[in-house]
Amino acid sequence: MKKIKAFMSTLSNKGLVIATLGILILLNYIVSFFPLRLDLTQDQRFSLAPVTKDILNNTDDIVTIKLYISTQLPNQVLPIKQELDSVLAEFERVSSGKIQVQTVVPDAPDKEQEAASLGIPKLQFSGFEREKLQVQQGYFGGVIEYGGKSETIPVFEEGANYEYLLISSIKRLTSNNIPTVAFTTGHGEVEQIAIANQLLSRDFNVTTQVLVATEGENIAISDNVSTLVVVGSTQVWQEQEKQILRDFVNSGKSVLLAVEGVEVTENLQAFPVDHNLNDTFSALGLSLNSDLVVSASNEIANFRTATNIFLTPYPFWIRIQPAGVNKDIPALSQLETAMFPWASSISIQGPSLNKSKEQPFILMQTVPQSYTMNENFNLDPSQDFSLDIETKGKVVAAATQTSTGGKVALVGDSDFISDAGFQREQANAVFFVNLVDWLSSDAALSSIRARGISYRPLTVLSDSMRDTVKYGLIAVVPVLALILGFIRINKRK
């Protein structure tokens, strides 16, 4: 009898397990028809942004995304493909059939020629598998087609923002009016801006504009240029040339002036720059100062001596903290930081002419533990910077808007836009492109670019506070030991 009861109990337990597994399998099958995504990240980086959904839903015709991807990919590429597939699946789901994804496997000569004609290269993948270096070739790119037009993405790079990469191409293909941005030339502007050109080309038509006044000739700026960008200047601007910038803004268009008031040479010599641009927009309340900002929130820099190379925190390389970013500006709402090497401060006053739609406002400023160096510039990284102070943060980027709709952004640094500046800090690229978006009245994609770029710094402490915490922690252990000892002795008594 006992054996029968034991057998029935075992059978009942097995039946319960089988029934539970059956219910789970059935629920899993039912849920598969109702895709559910739970995104717990602060910036919702794994969910499509509202602007992406709007662009996809407002597309008039079918957008075809062709993937040229080899079937045999190395293991280190598979997570990248999985992330890309996830984004594409969301595009298809949200677009209600307007996005069609096709996969082309370039495993035959004609398909390889097709990929090459579209600008998709054959890549060489290398990595260690089974303790051996494995090298193989393959394709990992794509092309987006719409209305007889196309844009190629040669390589889906690791760590890229795939949502922005895809939706910016779709927006460009489906838009009838693409703004034009022009970089000025003729006054010793920074030339190493290839990355800036490449990034802007995803959303704008990019060109150059010579702004050198010659006797008897007028400077004509093309009517389709909506924003002028001045990146650095080592030569003097004549008053006539500065007036062209003012007239351009008064006509309802925009100018980004990214220049420093002090030039720093390779051997760390500094002197004021005589470009005559400091007061260009002073009538609108924005002026550039001929100084260098020193900040307790800074970046690590490397320096070379006669005998070695060393790394050290360098207060002239300013690190903007999240509290120093004006989140009220939509173009900066998702941005948390930026880095400016050898930046000059900006003074903000109420406009002296009654042409301003609103007061000038701060875009970015340093932490309160900052000051400016106005003369006798000493850039020695080993000096005592005396940053244990509490002052007001120094403004390094500001903007304003005129009653005609024209906008001006003034940034006290040009190095952050250079190729080296973008490579040194990814957030610099986002800040620059988002700022141009805002100036061009097309900040739709600004909220997407900053996704995945987070900055979670430790709180900056003064020297006295650091000493207090340091010695306090040293004293805690012996004090606790004494207290526990007294408690134990009292209990014994």
N, C-alpha and C positions, 0 to 999 in steps of 0.2 A: 504493500500500500504506500509506504514511504517512497519507494522508487517511482511509483506512478505519479505521486504528487511532485517529486523533484523533476521528473520528465516534463510534466505539464507546466511547471514554473519556468523551466528552461525554454520550452516552446513558446510560452507567453512572452518572455523577455525577447526572444529572437523575433517574434512577430511584431513587438513594439518597435524594435530597431528597424525592421524592414519597412514598417508603416511610416516611421519618421523619415527614413531616407526617401520613400516614395513621395511623401508630401513635399519635402525639400526640392526634389527633382521637378515635381509638378509646378511648384511656385516659381522656380528658376525659369521654367519654360514659359510660364505666363508673363513674368516680368520682362522677358526678352522682347516682347512685343511693345513694351512701354519703356523706352530708354530713360534711365534716371541718372543724373550726374549731380553729385554733391561736392561743391567747391567751398572748402573752408579757409582758403587763403585770404589774407587781408585785402589784396588788390584784385581778387577774383581772376587770377591769371590763367585759370583753366576753364574759364567761361567766356563766350563771345561777348564783346562789348556791345552796348546798344547801338553805337554808330555803325558797327559791322553789320548788325542785323538790318538796320535801315538801308544801307547800301545794297545788301543782297536782295531785300524785298522790293526795292525800287528799280531794280535792273529791268530794262525793257525787253531784253532778248536773252537767249541762252548763252551762258559763259561756259566754255569748255576748258578744263584744266587737264592737260596731258602730262602724265608722269613718264619720264624716260628713266626707268630704274631697272637695274640688272636683278635677276632672280637670286643669284648667289652673291650675297653681301657678307662681309666679315662681321663677326659678332659685335664689334664695337660700334657698328653703324646701325644695327637692328633697333636699339632704343630710339635713335633719331627718326627712323622710318615709322616706328610705332607712334611717336608723338605727332609726326606729320599726318599720318593716317587718321589720328584722332581729331585733329583740327579740320581736315577735309570732310570727315564724316559729319561734323557739326555744320559745316558750310552747306553740305547737301541737305541736311535735315531742316535747317532754318530757311533755306531759299525756296522751298516748295517746288523743287524740280528745275529751278533756273540755273543751278550749278551742276554740271555734269563732269564727273571725274573719269578719265580713261587712263589705262596703264599700257604703255608700249614697252615691250622688252626688246632692247637692241641686241638681239642675238644672231642677227643675220647681216650681211654686208649692206643691203639696201636700207635697213633700219639704222645701222651705224652712220651711213651717209646722211640719212634724214636728220638724225640727232646733230651731226656736225654742221649741217646747213642751217640749223636753228641756233647754233652757238653753244651747244651743250657738249662739253669735252668728255673724253674718256679719262677717267681718274685712275690713279694707282693707289690702292689701299694697302697698307702694311700694318702688321701687328703680330704679337706673339700668341701662338696657339700651340698647345701641347709642347711648351718649352722650346719652340722653334719659331724663327722669324718667317712669317708667311706673307707673300706679296701676290696680289691679284689685281686685275683691272676690271673696271665696271663703270656704270653710269648712275648718276644720282642727281638729276636735274628735272626741269619741267618747262612747259610753255603754257601761257594763258591766252586764249583766243576769244575774240568778241567782235562781231560785225565786220569781219574782214581784216581786223587789226590783231596784232599779237605782241606779247612781251615775254621775253625769255628769262627764266631763272636758271643760270648755268649750273649752280650747285646749291643744294639745300644744306647749308653749313650747320655744324653742331652749335647749339646754343642760340641759334637765331630765333627771332620773334616771328614764328610762322604766320600767325594771324595778321600781323602788320605787313609782313612780306607779301602775302597773297591779296589782302584787301586793298593795299595801296596800288597794286598793279591793276586790280579790277576797277578801282575808282578812276584811275588814269585812263583806262581803256573806254570806260562808259561815260566819261565827262566830255562835254562839248566845249567848255571854257576852262583852260588850264592857265593859272597865273604864271607870269614871267618874272623871274628874279635875276637881277644883274649885279655882278661884282664890279666895283669901280677899279680902274687902273690909271696909272700915270703919276702916282705920288709915292712910289716905293711901298706899295701894299705887300702884305705877306703873300708869297707865291706858293708855298707848300700847303695847298688847300684841296688836294685831289679828292680826299675822302668827303669833304664838305660838298664838293660838286656832285659826287656820286650819290650822296644821301639826298640832296635836294632834287636831283633828277628823277627820283621816284615819284615826286608829287608836283614838281614845277618844271617849266621850261627855264633852263639856266643859260645865261649869256654873260658877256662882259660889256662894260660901258666906260669909254675913255672920257674923263672929266678934266681935261687940261685946256685952259683958256688960251687961245692965241689971238693976237691983235687982228681985229677986223673980221673975226669969225665967231659965230654963235654956236654954243654947244647944244645939240639937239638930242634929247633923250627919246627913244622910241615910245610911242603911245601905249604899246602893249606891256611895257615894264610897269609892274605894280609896286616893286620893292627894290631899293638900292641898298647894297651891303658894302660897307667900307671896313676892310679887315686890315688894321694897322696902317701906319703912314710914317715915312721917314723924311718926306719932302714937304716944303711949305705949300699950303693951300692959299691961293689968292682970294681976296674978298669976293671977287666975281664968282669964283668956283664954289665958295661957301654959300653964296646967295642962291646958286642953282639948287643946292640941297634944300634950302629953306623954301624956295618956290615950289619944288617938287612936293614937299610935305603940305604946303598950303593949297596945292591943287587936289588934295584928297588922297595922296599916295603916301608911301612909308619909307623910312630910312632906318637902317641898323648901323650904328656907328660904334665899332669895336676897336678902340684905340687906347693906348696907355699914355700917361703923361710923362713917364720916365722910361728911357731905354736902358736895357741891361745887356752888356756885352758878354762874350763867352768867358772872359777872365774876371767876371763879376765886378766890372766897372759900371757905374750908373751915372746918367746925366739926363736932365730934362730934354724932352723931344721938342724940337721947334717945328711942329707941323701946323700951328695956328688954328687948331680945331677945338681948343678947350671951350671957347665961348660960342660955338656955332649955334647952339640952341638955347643959349642963356635967356633969350626972350620968352622961351617956353618953360623956364624954370629948371633947366638941366645944364650943369657945367662940370667939366672934367678938371680935376686938380693935378698939379705936377708934383705928385708924391708917390710913395710906395706904402701899401698897407701891410702891417705886421699883425699876425693873429695867433692866439693860443691854439686855435683849431687849425691844424696844418697837416701837410703831407710829408712823407719820408722822401728825401732826395739823396742822391749819391754824388759824391765829390771825389775828385782825383788830386792827390798831392804828388810830390816828387817821388815818394816811396810806396804809397799804397792808395787804395780806394776805400772810402768809408761811407756808411749810411747814417743819416741823422735826421731827426725832425727839423723841418726848415720853415720857420714862421712866415717867410715871404711867399711860400706856396700855400695859398689859402684854401682850406677845406670848409665849404659852406655846410652848416648843420641843417637838419630838417626845419628847425624853428626859424631859420634865416631865409626860407623860401616863401614867397608870397603865394599861398595856396588859393587866394581869392581870384587869381587870374586863371581861367580855365586851362590855358596852355601849360601852366606850371602845377596844376592841382595834383598830379600824380608823381611829380618830381620831388626827390628828397635831398639831393645834394648836387654839387658841382665843384670843380677845382680850378682855381685861377692862379697861375704862377706870375709873380711880380706884377700884381694889379695895382691900379691907382684908384683913389676914392672919387666919389661923385657927390657934388653938392646939389641939394634940391631946395629951390625957393619957389614962392608963388610967382606965377607968370607976370611979367611987367607989362605985357600987351594984352588987351582984352580979346584975344583970339583963341584962348584955350577952352575946350569943352569941359575939362575937369582938371583938377590939380595934378601935378606930377606925382608918381607913386613909385615905391620901392619894388624892385623885382627880386633882388637878392642882397643880403647884408651879412656881415661877419658876426661872430659871437661878441658879447660885451668886452671880453678880455682881448682888446685889440687897440692899436694906435697907428698913427701915420708917421712916416719919416719924410721930412720935407726938404732937408738939405744935409750936406756932409754924409752922403749915403754910404753906410758901412754894411756890406752884404756878407761879411764873414760868417759862415755857419757856426763857428765855435764861440761866438760872442755871447754875453749874457743879455738876453732880450728883455728881461724884467717884465714878464707878462702876468705877474700876479697883481692884476689891477681890475677894477670894475668901472668901465666907462660905457659909452653907447656904441653899439655895433656900427661898423663903417659900411656905407653903401657902396657896392661895387657894380651894381646893375640897376637901372631905373628906366622909366618910360613915361610917356604922356601922349595925349591925343588932342588934336585941334578940333575946332568947331566944324571944319570942312570934312572931317573924317580921317584926315591924315594922322599917321602915328610916327613916333620917334622912340627908339630904344637906344640907350647909351650904356655901353659896357666898358669898364675901365681896364680892359685887357683884350689883346688880340691873339695871344698864344693859345688860348683855350680852343680856338677854332682851327688851329693848324693840325696837320696830320699827326704830329707828335702829341698834341693836346688831346685829340680824340683817342689815340692809342693808349695814352696814359690814364684816361678816365672816360668810360663809356657814357656816363651821365652828361658829360660836356656835349656830346653829339646830340643827345635828346634835347637838352636845353636849347642848343642852337637851332635845330630844325623846328622845334615847337615855337620858338620865338619868331622865326620867319613865318610860320603858319599864322600866328596871331597878327603879325604885321600885314600879312596878305589877306586878312579876313577869311582865312580858311583853316581854322583850327580843329577841323572835324576829327582828325586822326591823332591829335595830341595825346589823348588819354590812353592810346594803345601803345605808343612808342616806349613809354617808361615801364611797361610791364616787365617784371622779372629783374628790374634794376632796383635793388633795395639797399638801404644804408641804415644800419642799426648801431650807431656809435655809443660808446660808453660816455657817461656824463663827464664833462670837463671840470676837473677840480682844481682849486687854487693850491699853491705849494703848501700853505699852512693847513688846509684841509687834508691834503695827502699825508702830511706828517702826523696829523691827529689820528687819522685812520690807521696809519702804519704802526705807530707806537701804542695805540689803543688795542690793536689786535695782538701785539706782542705781550701786553700786560694782561689780557683776558685769561689766558691759560693758567698762569700761576695764581691769579686772584681766585679763579674758580676752584683750583686745587686747595687753596687755603680755606675757602668757605666750606667745601665738602669735608675737609679735615676737621674743622671746628664742629660741624654737625655730627660727625661720627663720634668725636670725643664726648660731646654732650649726651649722646644716646647711651654710651657706655656708662657714664656717671649715673 
